[in-house]
Amino acid sequence: MMPESIKAALLSGLIFPGLGQLVFLKRRARGCLFLLPTVASTVYLLYAISFSADNLLQQLNTGHMLSAQMIASAVSKSSTGGPLATMAFLLLPLAWIGSILDALLFGEDHRLDPKKS
């Protein structure tokens, strides 16, 4: 039988960060610590991407021919970049890696769990 910590790490790593903590380890607070920032970052990045794509589609609908250079210029000028987008983009892999490590280190055997010492 596979340990719960391994199952939690796999679920958090392959599906969504924090999901393994919620489903297998029954640690809601830790699961939400990884799940909620990941959801917020994903929603923000999807909004920013759709905003840029909408601007390009509006230009295309007005009859402008778009070249690769014009698209690159429009994307670089868009306000979707910046510190908030960078932070959201960097938060995603950090949450994924942190969720996996948390499930492995603080899982079923609780080797590093401060409550068990």
PEMO-V581942 format. One record per residue. RES is the residue in one small letter. SS is DSSP state (alpha for helix, beta for strand, coil for the rest). PHI is phi in degrees with one decimal (none if undefined). OMEGA is omega in whole degrees, -180 to 180 (none if undefined). Layout:
BEGIN
res: <RES & RES>
ss: <SS & SS>
phi: <PHI & PHI>
omega: <OMEGA & OMEGA>
END
This chain:
BEGIN
res: <m & m & p & e & s & i & k & a & a & l & l & s & g & l & i & f & p & g & l & g & q & l & v & f & l & k & r & r & a & r & g & c & l & f & l & l & p & t & v & a & s & t & v & y & l & l & y & a & i & s & f & s & a & d & n & l & l & q & q & l & n & t & g & h & m & l & s & a & q & m & i & a & s & a & v & s & k & s & s & t & g & g & p & l & a & t & m & a & f & l & l & l & p & l & a & w & i & g & s & i & l & d & a & l & l & f & g & e & d & h & r & l & d & p & k & k & s>
ss: <coil & coil & coil & alpha & alpha & alpha & alpha & alpha & alpha & alpha & alpha & alpha & alpha & alpha & coil & coil & coil & coil & alpha & alpha & alpha & alpha & alpha & coil & coil & coil & coil & alpha & alpha & alpha & alpha & alpha & alpha & alpha & alpha & alpha & alpha & alpha & alpha & alpha & alpha & alpha & alpha & alpha & alpha & alpha & alpha & alpha & alpha & alpha & alpha & alpha & alpha & alpha & alpha & alpha & alpha & alpha & alpha & alpha & alpha & coil & coil & coil & coil & coil & coil & alpha & alpha & alpha & alpha & alpha & alpha & alpha & alpha & alpha & alpha & coil & coil & coil & coil & coil & alpha & alpha & alpha & alpha & alpha & alpha & alpha & alpha & alpha & alpha & alpha & alpha & alpha & alpha & alpha & alpha & alpha & alpha & alpha & alpha & alpha & alpha & alpha & coil & coil & coil & coil & coil & coil & coil & coil & alpha & alpha & alpha & coil>
phi: <none & -78.7 & -62.1 & -60.2 & -65.1 & -69.0 & -60.4 & -64.5 & -64.7 & -65.6 & -65.2 & -69.7 & -82.4 & -96.9 & -106.8 & -160.5 & -59.9 & 90.5 & -67.7 & -65.3 & -65.0 & -72.4 & -81.8 & -94.2 & -89.9 & 57.0 & -115.8 & -66.4 & -63.5 & -67.0 & -62.5 & -68.0 & -60.4 & -97.7 & -70.9 & -65.7 & -63.6 & -67.2 & -63.1 & -62.5 & -64.4 & -64.0 & -62.9 & -62.8 & -65.5 & -64.7 & -63.0 & -63.5 & -66.7 & -67.3 & -64.1 & -64.9 & -64.7 & -64.2 & -62.1 & -66.6 & -66.8 & -64.1 & -64.0 & -67.2 & -69.6 & -79.6 & 104.5 & -72.4 & -83.0 & -102.1 & -100.2 & -62.0 & -67.7 & -66.6 & -65.1 & -62.8 & -65.7 & -65.9 & -68.0 & -70.0 & -83.6 & -67.2 & -85.5 & -77.4 & -79.3 & 112.7 & -65.9 & -68.7 & -66.8 & -63.2 & -63.3 & -64.8 & -67.2 & -76.5 & -67.7 & -61.1 & -67.6 & -64.6 & -67.0 & -64.2 & -65.4 & -61.8 & -66.3 & -65.2 & -63.0 & -62.1 & -65.1 & -72.4 & -81.1 & -114.4 & -78.0 & -58.6 & -79.6 & 54.3 & -59.0 & -106.7 & -75.4 & -63.2 & -69.1 & -91.1 & -87.0>
omega: <-179 & 179 & -179 & -179 & 178 & 177 & 180 & 179 & 179 & 180 & 179 & -178 & -174 & -177 & -178 & -179 & 178 & -178 & 178 & 177 & -179 & -172 & -172 & -175 & 179 & 177 & -174 & -178 & 179 & 178 & 179 & 178 & 178 & -174 & -174 & 177 & 178 & 178 & -179 & 179 & -180 & 179 & 180 & -179 & 177 & 176 & -178 & 180 & -180 & 177 & 179 & 180 & 179 & 178 & 179 & 178 & 177 & 177 & -180 & 180 & 178 & 176 & 178 & 174 & -178 & 174 & 179 & 180 & 179 & 179 & 179 & 178 & 180 & 179 & -180 & 179 & -176 & -178 & -178 & 175 & 178 & -173 & -179 & 178 & 178 & 179 & 179 & -180 & 180 & -179 & -177 & 179 & 178 & 178 & -180 & -179 & 179 & 179 & 178 & 180 & 179 & 180 & -179 & -174 & -177 & -177 & -171 & -176 & 175 & -180 & -176 & -179 & -179 & -180 & -175 & -177 & none>
END
